[in-house]
């Protein structure tokens, strides 16, 4: 039997980002090494965290944590110095909701594999360290990187492009460089609001049926200097993908035209170069602004697929690991009918970490 890890750590080119705590611990948090004296605005950081926080909406969890950022070290006169550490207090746990699930793993959760590996050292309450709750401190680290990037003229924007089977506007059919991202709804951002009501209806229908739905989030990164990134293991695609899959609900990622590019001819897929007032650009952006693992100056574009929230109130099949019997379970507690709206800020966070860590500064 192995002892459950106390923290998860991203070791980047410049940054070391540690996430610690668990869903029902007294606190969760992050430690970051590698910042370089940059100045940040703590109010802007809190506003970024608020975008991820559960709201009083029909589709969101009723676990309404305040997610107030408490900076314990690494900030002096609004400048990042030494190791940065911040925590968020957990004040709204209902651990009793999970008491009947100790030996009956929830489908599509980490319960079965985690219990098999860690046995009684696995904290099953709310998913423990495997919970999406841990994306809150991830947003602290990413929110700081996002601010620093903005000071360098680099902006990171994510939005919802699909909920269940309802598809909205995408970077693939929008002049993305002309979008005013500041005008998008902070809680349910769409490039075009025409499909918003239909998306909300699909979510509510699933909720009323004791079910859940997933969706797709797209991300656009503007202003990344040409040559940012490296080849092979340190490519921008590699770094972004590694961080994207740290988000528990993410099950797929594609850059630019993604899988669709496989059905094109080279003459269609190739992004032809041209000069625009002395600046090299491409006529198309099928490769998502990345060639050879490095930024080519065009918008970096990618999309991630998020699975439906696995905690649903419908009766499901499972097993009892103690009696070795097949059983039926009903999951109690407070869960999102759709996690996609709250995950938009998380995708911006991991993207900002990836780009900051890849910059040649």
RARA-V647532 format. One record per backbone hydrogen bond with DSSP energy under -1.0 kcal/mol. NH is the residue of the N-H (numbers start at 1). CO is the residue of the C=O. Records with the same first field share a line. If there is no record, write none. Layout:
NH = CO ; CO
//
This chain:
2 = 117
8 = 19
10 = 17
12 = 15
16 = 33
17 = 10
18 = 31
19 = 8
20 = 29
23 = 128
25 = 22
28 = 88
29 = 20
30 = 86
31 = 18
32 = 84
33 = 16
40 = 78
45 = 41
46 = 42
47 = 43
48 = 44
49 = 45
50 = 46
53 = 49
57 = 55
64 = 62
65 = 63
70 = 87
72 = 85
73 = 85
76 = 79
79 = 76
80 = 38
81 = 74
84 = 32
85 = 73
86 = 30
87 = 70
88 = 28
90 = 26
97 = 94
98 = 95
99 = 96
101 = 98
109 = 106
114 = 110
115 = 111
116 = 112
117 = 113
118 = 114
119 = 115
121 = 118
122 = 119
124 = 122
127 = 124
128 = 125
130 = 127
131 = 128
134 = 131
135 = 132
136 = 133
139 = 135
141 = 137
142 = 138
143 = 139
144 = 140
145 = 141
146 = 142
147 = 143
148 = 144
149 = 145
150 = 146
151 = 147
152 = 149
153 = 150
154 = 149
155 = 222
157 = 220
159 = 218
160 = 189
161 = 216
162 = 216
163 = 166
164 = 214
166 = 163
168 = 161
173 = 170
176 = 174
178 = 175
179 = 176
181 = 179
183 = 180
184 = 181
196 = 193
199 = 195
200 = 196
201 = 197
202 = 198
203 = 199
204 = 200
205 = 201
206 = 202
207 = 203
208 = 204
209 = 205
210 = 207
211 = 206
213 = 337
215 = 306
216 = 162
217 = 304
218 = 159
219 = 302
220 = 157
221 = 300
222 = 155
227 = 295
228 = 225
234 = 231
235 = 232
236 = 293
239 = 235
240 = 236
241 = 237
242 = 238
243 = 239
244 = 240
245 = 241
246 = 243
247 = 244
250 = 247
251 = 305
254 = 303
256 = 301
257 = 286
258 = 255
260 = 257
261 = 258
262 = 259
263 = 260
264 = 261
268 = 265
269 = 265
270 = 266
274 = 281
276 = 279
279 = 276
281 = 274
283 = 272
288 = 285
291 = 294
294 = 291
295 = 228
296 = 289
300 = 221
302 = 219
303 = 254
304 = 217
305 = 252
306 = 215
307 = 249
312 = 310
314 = 210
316 = 329
318 = 327
320 = 325
321 = 103
324 = 320
327 = 318
329 = 316
337 = 59
338 = 59
343 = 339
347 = 343
348 = 344
349 = 345
350 = 346
351 = 347
352 = 348
353 = 349
354 = 350
355 = 351
356 = 352
357 = 353
358 = 354
359 = 355
361 = 359
//
